[in-house]
Every structure is written in C-alpha cells, then in structure tokens.
Amino acid sequence: MITAIVMVQAEVSRIPEVAQAIADLDGVSEVYSVTGGVDLVAMVRVREHEQLHEVIADRLNKVEGVVGTTTHISFRAYSQHDLEAAFSLGFE
C-alpha cells in the first residue's frame, strides 16, 4: 500500500464542501480539517504508484474550491496504534 499525505489549500468559504468532495473520492481514506498553513490534509492510499496521479492530479486537484496542493509520499509508517493491535492478538 502506498500512502500519500496531501496538503490542500481551499477556498475558505467552501472548506466543508471541499473536504466532503475529497473524502468521497476513491483512494482517499480520510480528510482532516486542520490549522496552520493549509486548510485540509487528505490521506490517499493506493496499491500502485501510478494510481497516485489518477487520484491526486486527475481528481483531487480538480475538486471545485481546491486552490492548491502539496503532496508528500510516505516511505514507512510508524504507529503505536498498529503495534498495540499486533501485540494484543489472541488476548481478548
């Protein structure tokens, strides 16, 4: 699984609608409304590298109200949540 973190700048008056439209796209697992230099953070998860272009460039960037994006592709995931789930298997 390939994960991309997409920082989204949106038209301020349309942030909730933009967030929902992005969340409805195939390949987008979550969208967060955040503070700071961007308005939204979208998590894109795809099986193949080539799919990133389809999801981000062809669809997400074309959502009405998206002003700009910056994409970060992850190399490795570190998660306490995932570790806790793995170590708790069979101990219910």
C-alpha positions, -999 to +999 in steps of 0.1 A: +000+000+000+013+034-010+003+063+012+004+100+002-004+129+025-019+157+005-019+192+020-048+211+005-055+249+003-091+255-003-114+285-008-122+295+028-159+297+022-160+262+008-138+242+032-166+218+044-178+211+009-143+207-005-135+183+024-165+162+017-159+161-020-123+149-015-134+124+011-158+109-014-131+102-039-119+066-044-084+062-029-089+089-003-092+073+032-095+104+054-097+141+052-088+163+082-097+200+087-065+215+103-050+247+115-018+262+101-006+268+066-031+246+049-069+240+053-072+203+048-050+172+050-061+142+028-047+107+032-045+089-001-039+052-001-034+032-033-019-001-044+002+012-072+024+043-076+007+051-109-026+054-092-014+085-073-016+106-104-051+094-111-064+102-076-044+134-069-038+151-102-068+139-121-095+141-094-085+157-061-068+188-077-099+193-099-124+194-070-142+228-071-128+250-044-093+235-043-068+263-047-035+243-044-020+211-031+013+198-019+019+160-018+042+140+005+046+103-003+054+082+027+083+057+029+074+039+061+046+040+087+052+041+124+021+038+146+016+029+182-020+020+173-008-006+149+017-020+174-009-023+201-032-042+177-005-066+167+006-074+203-030-078+215-039-106+191-053-135+209-055-117+243-092-108+243 
